[in-house]
Amino acid sequence: MISQAAERLLEGRTCRGRWARGWSMARASFAVLRRYPKLAVFPVISGAILLLVGAVIAASFAAATRCAAHLRCWAGVAEARGE
């Protein structure tokens, strides 16, 4: 017969135990956020800044790609003219 402590230890190593532990941690986290809502301000600001930086990087990549295509086009025109 397995003791209760050993059963709890083995349960933590199963998938069901991991899911249960994860859900209990999520519930505890949301309980903390309900009690202290100001704690959610930093992740929201951080996420907004992350989206802004990603948009700037994507826009600069798109502009660089478009510019490179135009430069290749102009180089082809110059070669055709014999310049």
N, C-alpha and C positions, 0 to 999 in steps of 0.2 A: 504494500500500500504506500502511495506517495503522500508525503506531508503537504499541508496547505501551502507552505512557503515554496516548496519545490514546484507545486502546480502553478503558483503565481509566476515563478521564474520561467517555467516552460511556456506559459501563456504569452509572456512578453516576447518570446522568440517566434511566435507564429504570426501569420499575416493578420489574423483577426485581432491579436493583441496589439499589433502595431497600429492598425486602423483605430482601435478603441483608444489607444494612447494619443494618437493624433487628434481625434475628435475632442477628447477631453482637454487637450492643450488649446485647441481652437476655441472651445467654449470658455475656457479660462481667459484667453486673450480678449475675446469680445466682452467678457464681463469687466475686465480692466478698462477697456475703451468706453464702455457705458458709464463707468464710474468716473473716469478722467478723459473726457472727450478731447481735451486740448492735445493729448498725445497723438491724435490722428492728423494734426496739422502738418508736422514735418514730412510724413510719407506722401501726403497729397502735394505739398510744394515740391518735394523731390521728384515725384512722378511727372508733374507739369514741366519742370526744368528738363527732365530726361526727354520728354516728347519734343520740347523746343529745340534742344541740341540735335536730336535725331532729324528733325525737319530741316535744320540748317545744313547738316551734313548731306542729307539727300538732295537738297536744292543745289548745293555746290557741286556734288557729283554729277547731277543732271546738266548743270551749266558747263562743267568741264568736258563732259562727253559731247555736248552739242558744239562747243568751241573746237574740240579736236576734229570733229567731222567737217566743220567749215574750213579748218586749216588744211586738211587733206584735200578738200575740194579745190581750194585756192592753189595748193601746190600742184595739183593736176592741171589746172588752167595755165599756170606759169610754165610747166614743162611742155604743154602743147604749143605755147607761143614761142618756145625756144629761149626763154629767159633764164 
